[in-house]
Every structure is written in C-alpha cells, then in structure tokens.
C-alpha cells in the first residue's frame, strides 16, 4: 500500500488522481489533500477518502471547511501556505503528487523532496523556474521525480533503461496539438476571445494550461522543463505539430531509430504510471485503436504565428532568472486575458517587454528566484495597465 498526498486535489489532475486511487484502492491510500479555496469539492473528497490531513490556501475557505466537516474526527484541517506545506511533508506519505499550477507549487514541492518524498508532478513551472535547485535536492535526498504531463511522461517512458546514455540521443521531439487556433490564420488571432481559446480540441484541462496551449506557451515551457529534467542540450529539443495527440512525444537516437509513446488523450494513464512506477497496473481507460485513428499527421510549428515558443527558447538559452520571468509573467498575462483586460496577441508582446526589462541573475539562489518571481508579476501587471 502506497500512501499518497495530493497538492491541488480539486483541479483536473487532482480529480483524475483520485479516480486512479479509487480504481486501485488495494494499492494506493490518500493520506492528505490540499487545494486553493474550493470548499465544496474538497469537502466531498474528504468525506469519500477520509485523509488524515486537508488544507486550503485560502484561510476563510479553510474555516468554512472545518465547520462543515466537524463531524469527521479523523481529518485535521489547516490553512495558508503552512497548511499546504504540512500536506506536502506529512510523515506517513510515501509520494506527493503535485497537481498545483504555477509558482505556487515551488516551495511545497521542494519541501516534499527535502522530506524524502517521491514526487509525481505536472507543474512544469517548478522545473522552469528552479530546475537546477530541484534536481540537486532530488539527488541529495535520493527520491524519484516522475513527470505526469503527457509529453514529459512520454519522454520519461521512452528513456527508461537508458540512464547515462544521453550521448546516444540525437533529439527529443515534443508533440503539440496546436491548440484551438492551429488552423486559424495569424491575422485573425488578435480578435479571438477567452471563450474560444478555452475550447481545446483534444484535452480537457484547467484554464491556465488551456490558454497556454492556445498560445503554445505550454510547449515553450516544456522545452525548458525537458532541458533540465532530461539533462539535454537545448539544440536537441524540437517541437512538431501533431493534431491527433496520439503520439505524446518521441526520442530520436543517433542510429536513426525513433521511440514514441502513444496513447489515448486521457491523463489517468500518465498519473497511474507515476503512482505505480516502475510497475504498470490495469487501467479502465479505453484502448487506443490505431485502425480507427487511421492517420497520424506531423508538421512544423509556425513560430511567427506562435511567438511564445521563440520567447521560451530565448529564455532557456540565456538561462539564469530569465525563465523565471517568463513563467511568472505568463501567469499574470493569462489571467489578464481571461479577464478580458488584454487581447490574445498582447500576451507575447507583454511577455517580451517584461523579459527585456529584466537584469538576469546568472546563477540564482532560491531567494533570488522568489524575489524575481515577485518582480516579474508586479512588472507584468504594470505593463498590462498601460495596455488597458
């Protein structure tokens, strides 16, 4: 029985994780849950899974939750950053699943690693902002760091059994669906609405990552994530458009052979593998029928149409704190776009503007990263105000 703590349990990743746990209740047990402020969903999860500990970042929401479950004596409710960190470091947990998005997941993830917990994570921003520090903590504490995000999980699976053989990798190929605007002419992008941007053709995801998919910023962030996670040179990471989202990513080797991971568009596959690693359990997910799929399309990405990809490569090449600025600023511009404060094509323009304002710290400490995160968010909001 593996004991699991879940950060971000009320989001899509958290809900899918609990579905996997329920399917394999003889293998997994939920001991702690954490979320932002969704009282209703967390109350339901607590009543169903009976964790020892639950936390909400929002203090008022935590007070409300505590009153609602006052008849449940075995679940302690905590609040604020300290509560989230307590979930991430609870003694009984063997593994922490980080389903939190953005920079909010950074400190809890590091706390879990330093507490000796294996990590299953979907939060690419943690690796983008803090890759070297995270990897050093992983090595120091001897824990597993297993990606859940489709593309990173695919590469992780393709590289199984090939440790210390990176010199044999010709390139990593990250596949991209292209989002809802892959066929829309560039000159029509400036008029798209948040409602249209949230209609992803292949995946059901949270709002932030769905907008990042529409701008293809998610793929740019994955490039930076892959650089650190797989210890690979930037010039060996490519992106191809693959509209079916059946091939989740590929590894091309120096001898010309290519390994690919294929599967249906269901995050439960990646989540379950991260929890069961290195084993594989049966899954209720529908099987992939290649005869039904019939064709798989691959094509180059238009970087002029999706300039966020080039911004990410620039941030990765310069390094230091510039990826922190890109990731943190993106959180703010996505929120502004969803609130209809800026247009769709303002997103890359504002990101570039904020990046150009930043004085890069080449070898940042964790404190440097946290300060740059704050600076980037404040600066981005200031730039947004000039666009209104």
ZAGU-705730 format. One record per residue (C-alpha): residue number from 1; residue in one letter; x, y, z. Coordinates in nm, 3 decimals. Layout:
<sites>
NUM a X Y Z
...
</sites>
This chain:
<sites>
1 x 0.000 0.000 0.000
2 x 0.147 0.333 -0.111
3 x 0.037 0.640 0.087
4 x -0.028 0.946 -0.133
5 x -0.053 1.317 -0.054
6 x -0.210 1.532 -0.327
7 x -0.142 1.902 -0.384
8 x -0.416 2.057 -0.597
9 x -0.673 1.784 -0.533
10 x -0.973 1.988 -0.657
11 x -0.828 2.056 -1.002
12 x -0.844 1.828 -1.307
13 x -0.519 1.649 -1.222
14 x -0.622 1.601 -0.860
15 x -0.964 1.466 -0.954
16 x -0.812 1.224 -1.206
17 x -0.559 1.113 -0.946
18 x -0.837 1.030 -0.701
19 x -1.009 0.836 -0.979
20 x -0.692 0.629 -1.021
21 x -0.667 0.577 -0.645
22 x -1.028 0.462 -0.633
23 x -0.966 0.217 -0.918
24 x -0.667 0.069 -0.733
25 x -0.774 0.108 -0.372
26 x -0.574 -0.202 -0.281
27 x -0.254 -0.030 -0.398
28 x -0.298 0.337 -0.303
29 x -0.426 0.524 0.001
30 x -0.485 0.901 0.021
31 x -0.345 1.046 0.344
32 x -0.354 1.421 0.273
33 x -0.525 1.666 0.035
34 x -0.455 2.032 -0.040
35 x -0.626 2.288 -0.262
36 x -0.670 2.661 -0.306
37 x -1.025 2.755 -0.199
38 x -1.277 2.508 -0.343
39 x -1.460 2.414 -0.024
40 x -1.737 2.210 -0.186
41 x -1.508 1.979 -0.382
42 x -1.261 1.929 -0.101
43 x -1.540 1.850 0.143
44 x -1.668 1.582 -0.095
45 x -1.316 1.438 -0.131
46 x -1.259 1.434 0.245
47 x -1.585 1.251 0.310
48 x -1.504 0.996 0.042
49 x -1.133 0.932 0.104
50 x -1.101 1.015 0.476
51 x -0.748 1.167 0.468
52 x -0.561 1.240 0.790
53 x -0.491 1.597 0.680
54 x -0.652 1.854 0.450
55 x -0.554 2.213 0.376
56 x -0.688 2.512 0.186
57 x -0.462 2.802 0.094
58 x -0.747 3.048 0.147
59 x -0.792 3.098 0.523
60 x -1.162 3.191 0.508
61 x -1.234 2.885 0.295
62 x -1.045 2.665 0.544
63 x -1.255 2.798 0.833
64 x -1.571 2.721 0.637
65 x -1.444 2.370 0.554
66 x -1.357 2.299 0.916
67 x -1.712 2.381 1.025
68 x -1.865 2.167 0.750
69 x -1.669 1.854 0.842
70 x -1.682 1.900 1.219
71 x -1.847 1.557 1.241
72 x -1.538 1.393 1.084
73 x -1.294 1.338 1.367
74 x -1.003 1.181 1.176
75 x -0.927 1.468 0.933
76 x -0.739 1.774 1.054
77 x -0.794 2.095 0.853
78 x -0.517 2.352 0.814
79 x -0.493 2.683 0.626
80 x -0.250 2.901 0.433
81 x 0.098 2.825 0.300
82 x 0.183 2.643 0.622
83 x -0.112 2.411 0.571
84 x -0.011 2.333 0.213
85 x 0.344 2.262 0.327
86 x 0.215 2.033 0.604
87 x 0.033 1.826 0.340
88 x 0.350 1.814 0.128
89 x 0.560 1.686 0.418
90 x 0.318 1.465 0.615
91 x 0.522 1.182 0.766
92 x 0.308 0.891 0.651
93 x 0.315 0.985 0.280
94 x 0.543 0.784 0.052
95 x 0.474 1.003 -0.251
96 x 0.346 1.354 -0.311
97 x 0.154 1.428 -0.628
98 x 0.192 1.795 -0.720
99 x -0.108 1.898 -0.926
100 x -0.075 2.266 -0.835
101 x -0.011 2.504 -1.121
102 x 0.235 2.790 -1.144
103 x 0.487 2.925 -0.895
104 x 0.260 2.834 -0.601
105 x 0.384 2.476 -0.627
106 x 0.754 2.562 -0.595
107 x 0.804 2.573 -0.217
108 x 0.571 2.280 -0.136
109 x 0.749 2.066 -0.397
110 x 1.091 2.147 -0.258
111 x 0.964 2.085 0.096
112 x 0.832 1.742 -0.007
113 x 1.162 1.649 -0.175
114 x 1.361 1.759 0.130
115 x 1.126 1.549 0.345
116 x 1.230 1.245 0.141
117 x 0.907 1.204 -0.057
118 x 0.895 1.070 -0.411
119 x 0.738 1.331 -0.639
120 x 0.485 1.287 -0.919
121 x 0.437 1.627 -1.078
122 x 0.252 1.807 -1.352
123 x 0.376 2.153 -1.257
124 x 0.624 2.237 -1.533
125 x 0.670 2.587 -1.390
126 x 0.862 2.442 -1.094
127 x 1.127 2.297 -1.328
128 x 1.126 2.606 -1.550
129 x 1.188 2.839 -1.256
130 x 1.406 2.623 -1.040
131 x 1.533 2.322 -1.237
132 x 1.892 2.302 -1.105
133 x 1.784 2.355 -0.742
134 x 1.508 2.093 -0.770
135 x 1.741 1.836 -0.928
136 x 2.009 1.895 -0.666
137 x 1.750 1.836 -0.392
138 x 1.635 1.519 -0.568
139 x 1.991 1.386 -0.584
140 x 2.066 1.483 -0.225
141 x 1.755 1.313 -0.088
142 x 1.756 1.011 -0.318
143 x 1.393 1.045 -0.428
144 x 1.217 0.977 -0.758
145 x 1.097 1.270 -0.970
146 x 0.836 1.138 -1.213
147 x 0.657 1.365 -1.461
148 x 0.284 1.337 -1.528
149 x 0.249 1.594 -1.806
150 x 0.182 1.398 -2.126
151 x 0.492 1.499 -2.320
152 x 0.733 1.468 -2.027
153 x 0.585 1.132 -1.925
154 x 0.622 1.010 -2.283
155 x 0.991 1.106 -2.295
156 x 1.043 0.959 -1.947
157 x 0.894 0.629 -2.062
158 x 1.092 0.625 -2.388
159 x 1.415 0.680 -2.193
160 x 1.354 0.401 -1.941
161 x 1.663 0.182 -1.904
162 x 1.888 0.430 -2.083
163 x 2.042 0.610 -1.787
164 x 2.379 0.774 -1.856
165 x 2.334 0.728 -2.232
166 x 2.237 1.085 -2.323
167 x 2.525 1.094 -2.571
168 x 2.322 0.848 -2.781
169 x 2.022 1.083 -2.804
170 x 2.002 1.275 -3.130
171 x 1.700 1.480 -3.023
172 x 1.384 1.487 -2.814
173 x 1.070 1.557 -3.017
174 x 0.785 1.717 -2.823
175 x 0.450 1.687 -2.996
176 x 0.198 1.970 -2.983
177 x -0.171 1.956 -3.068
178 x -0.156 2.319 -3.181
179 x -0.450 2.410 -2.959
180 x -0.778 2.558 -3.079
181 x -0.615 2.802 -3.324
182 x -0.382 2.571 -3.514
183 x -0.577 2.628 -3.837
184 x -0.673 2.990 -3.776
185 x -0.487 3.245 -3.993
186 x -0.242 3.459 -3.798
187 x -0.420 3.782 -3.889
188 x -0.736 3.658 -3.711
189 x -0.567 3.576 -3.379
190 x -0.591 3.930 -3.244
191 x -0.969 3.907 -3.228
192 x -1.008 3.569 -3.054
193 x -1.191 3.563 -2.721
194 x -1.116 3.375 -2.398
195 x -1.421 3.158 -2.462
196 x -1.280 3.043 -2.796
197 x -0.932 2.995 -2.652
198 x -1.070 2.765 -2.381
199 x -1.214 2.521 -2.638
200 x -0.923 2.281 -2.669
201 x -0.985 2.028 -2.948
202 x -0.825 1.728 -2.775
203 x -0.779 1.771 -2.398
204 x -0.993 1.869 -2.101
205 x -0.762 2.078 -1.881
206 x -0.763 2.371 -1.641
207 x -0.799 2.726 -1.772
208 x -0.433 2.830 -1.736
209 x -0.286 2.538 -1.928
210 x -0.562 2.557 -2.189
211 x -0.475 2.919 -2.266
212 x -0.104 2.825 -2.267
213 x -0.192 2.560 -2.522
214 x -0.372 2.819 -2.736
215 x -0.062 3.046 -2.736
216 x 0.166 2.738 -2.742
217 x 0.345 2.878 -2.437
218 x 0.290 2.539 -2.275
219 x 0.517 2.384 -2.537
220 x 0.780 2.652 -2.485
221 x 0.779 2.589 -2.110
222 x 0.807 2.215 -2.180
223 x 1.124 2.279 -2.379
224 x 1.283 2.443 -2.074
225 x 1.147 2.169 -1.848
226 x 1.286 1.893 -2.072
227 x 1.629 2.060 -2.081
228 x 1.661 2.023 -1.703
229 x 1.460 1.708 -1.643
230 x 1.646 1.501 -1.901
231 x 1.981 1.683 -1.887
232 x 1.976 1.752 -2.261
233 x 2.118 2.035 -2.471
234 x 1.866 2.293 -2.590
235 x 1.957 2.239 -2.956
236 x 1.848 1.875 -2.921
237 x 1.487 1.960 -2.831
238 x 1.239 2.010 -3.115
239 x 0.863 2.064 -3.140
240 x 0.634 1.920 -3.407
241 x 0.263 1.981 -3.458
242 x 0.062 1.660 -3.420
243 x -0.307 1.737 -3.428
244 x -0.435 1.393 -3.319
245 x -0.248 1.398 -2.982
246 x -0.194 1.022 -3.007
247 x 0.187 1.030 -3.018
248 x 0.267 1.212 -2.695
249 x 0.637 1.263 -2.770
250 x 0.939 1.085 -2.918
251 x 1.310 1.020 -2.871
252 x 1.528 1.002 -3.181
253 x 1.856 0.816 -3.131
254 x 2.189 0.868 -3.302
255 x 2.147 0.548 -3.504
256 x 1.836 0.689 -3.674
257 x 1.574 0.492 -3.480
258 x 1.291 0.672 -3.301
259 x 1.092 0.560 -2.997
260 x 0.746 0.705 -2.943
261 x 0.489 0.675 -2.666
262 x 0.131 0.651 -2.792
263 x -0.198 0.653 -2.607
264 x -0.548 0.797 -2.586
265 x -0.596 1.152 -2.461
266 x -0.660 1.056 -2.100
267 x -0.438 1.191 -1.821
268 x -0.517 0.893 -1.599
269 x -0.263 0.686 -1.792
270 x 0.025 0.917 -1.704
271 x -0.098 0.971 -1.349
272 x -0.133 0.600 -1.282
273 x 0.214 0.527 -1.420
274 x 0.367 0.798 -1.199
275 x 0.198 0.641 -0.896
276 x 0.274 0.279 -0.984
277 x 0.628 0.335 -1.118
278 x 0.816 0.120 -1.208
279 x 0.517 -0.117 -1.234
280 x 0.218 -0.096 -1.465
281 x -0.134 -0.175 -1.347
282 x -0.451 -0.245 -1.549
283 x -0.648 0.068 -1.633
284 x -1.014 0.135 -1.722
285 x -0.903 0.388 -1.985
286 x -1.033 0.297 -2.334
287 x -0.774 0.124 -2.551
288 x -0.605 0.308 -2.838
289 x -0.747 0.182 -3.169
290 x -0.497 0.269 -3.441
291 x -0.723 0.123 -3.708
292 x -0.989 0.372 -3.606
293 x -0.734 0.655 -3.596
294 x -0.608 0.555 -3.941
295 x -0.375 0.850 -3.997
296 x -0.125 1.048 -3.791
297 x -0.023 1.394 -3.910
298 x 0.302 1.574 -3.828
299 x 0.402 1.920 -3.943
300 x 0.637 2.202 -3.841
301 x 0.525 2.469 -3.598
302 x 0.481 2.824 -3.728
303 x 0.685 3.028 -3.479
304 x 0.576 3.358 -3.634
305 x 0.215 3.264 -3.561
306 x 0.306 3.139 -3.211
307 x 0.590 3.370 -3.091
308 x 0.573 3.238 -2.733
309 x 0.777 2.939 -2.846
310 x 1.066 3.162 -2.955
311 x 1.044 3.356 -2.628
312 x 1.084 3.028 -2.437
313 x 1.386 2.920 -2.642
314 x 1.541 3.263 -2.580
315 x 1.478 3.236 -2.207
316 x 1.628 2.886 -2.199
317 x 1.935 2.990 -2.399
318 x 2.011 3.294 -2.180
319 x 1.918 3.100 -1.867
320 x 1.962 3.224 -1.513
321 x 1.650 3.402 -1.392
322 x 1.505 3.476 -1.736
323 x 1.294 3.155 -1.742
324 x 1.158 3.261 -1.402
325 x 1.048 3.592 -1.552
326 x 0.884 3.421 -1.850
327 x 0.695 3.169 -1.637
328 x 0.584 3.415 -1.368
329 x 0.484 3.684 -1.618
330 x 0.283 3.426 -1.811
331 x 0.069 3.356 -1.503
332 x -0.028 3.724 -1.492
333 x -0.094 3.775 -1.863
334 x -0.309 3.462 -1.887
335 x -0.523 3.586 -1.600
336 x -0.549 3.928 -1.764
337 x -0.656 3.772 -2.094
338 x -0.918 3.557 -1.922
339 x -1.049 3.874 -1.755
340 x -1.058 4.042 -2.099
341 x -0.812 4.311 -1.992
342 x -0.580 4.238 -2.285
343 x -0.609 4.077 -2.626
344 x -0.476 3.736 -2.728
345 x -0.180 3.870 -2.926
346 x -0.093 4.111 -2.644
347 x 0.024 3.806 -2.448
348 x 0.357 3.750 -2.630
349 x 0.415 4.125 -2.667
350 x 0.382 4.184 -2.293
351 x 0.598 3.882 -2.211
352 x 0.874 4.009 -2.438
353 x 0.850 4.355 -2.286
354 x 0.889 4.220 -1.931
355 x 1.179 3.994 -2.033
356 x 1.359 4.292 -2.185
357 x 1.321 4.489 -1.860
358 x 1.489 4.218 -1.651
359 x 1.851 4.217 -1.538
360 x 1.935 3.847 -1.548
361 x 2.098 3.679 -1.248
362 x 2.315 3.407 -1.399
363 x 2.336 3.166 -1.104
364 x 2.040 3.242 -0.878
365 x 1.973 3.114 -0.528
366 x 1.625 3.011 -0.418
367 x 1.582 3.352 -0.254
368 x 1.681 3.520 -0.582
369 x 1.421 3.313 -0.767
370 x 1.146 3.404 -0.523
371 x 1.232 3.774 -0.548
372 x 1.240 3.762 -0.929
373 x 0.904 3.583 -0.926
374 x 0.755 3.877 -0.731
375 x 0.930 4.134 -0.952
376 x 0.806 3.968 -1.271
377 x 0.445 3.959 -1.156
378 x 0.444 4.322 -1.042
379 x 0.620 4.441 -1.357
380 x 0.385 4.245 -1.579
381 x 0.082 4.396 -1.411
382 x 0.233 4.741 -1.457
383 x 0.282 4.676 -1.830
384 x -0.073 4.539 -1.858
385 x -0.208 4.860 -1.707
386 x -0.060 5.053 -1.999
387 x -0.248 4.828 -2.244
388 x -0.593 4.888 -2.097
</sites>
